[in-house]
């Protein structure tokens, strides 16, 4: 890890090892500084925000509170983007008719709450640019992630689409929806599709089951021939080194 040495602990927001148990272990270690690193590239209150809230609630009960730093998001960190590009290098982009960048969705009301003036997300051109107003808007950072990756992969604008998956309930969620887009593109004649899931640094049900199985089935049923998923960064050595470098920036 170079000249900056630090201990690393893994904690789960929901599951084990729990945040309570790990933070108690860190309290007893009497650290001068604790860095909280939620592994979500794009900030959302339901994910990163929930982790920060939970950590602060636990730490607020300590008698001695060390210096606390939070890595809020890293969607535009060139080291993270390079890792995604490297994983994608095993795929020949020219073989595919269309590239999909599918992100975990959130209800529209979640992103609307980002804007303190009460204006909705749709009034802030989040699909077109990232700026000081929308830099903490999940929709804006997802589109910005796509913009970075599509440029690095040298994709023409008509070759890719940003979509949102995993919607639940009846409330309107961020659109366009992944499943509907997959169906639409297949019906339009797209035969080969490659899917990125840049909101996930590790493969999970949302990638392995929802994309590789459920959306692949939708694609094939509507005239598509082949749908491939770019694996997440998972436990790759490049990603491990990237995590270390990002953390070192905060020490």
Buried (B, 14 or more C-beta within 10 A) or exposed (E): EEEEEBEEEEBEBEEEEBBEEBBEEBBEEEEEEBBBBBBBBBBBBEBBBBBBEBBEEBBEEEEEEBEEBBBBBBBBBEBBBEBBBEBBEEBEBEEBBBBBBBBBBBBBEBBBBBBEEEEEBEEBBBBEEBEEBBBBBBBBBBBBBBBBBBEBBEBEEEBBBBBBBBBEEEEEBBBEBBBEBBBBBBEEEBBBBBBBBBBBBEBEEBBBEBBBEBBBEBBBEBBBEBBBBBBBBEEBEBBEEBBBBBBBEBE
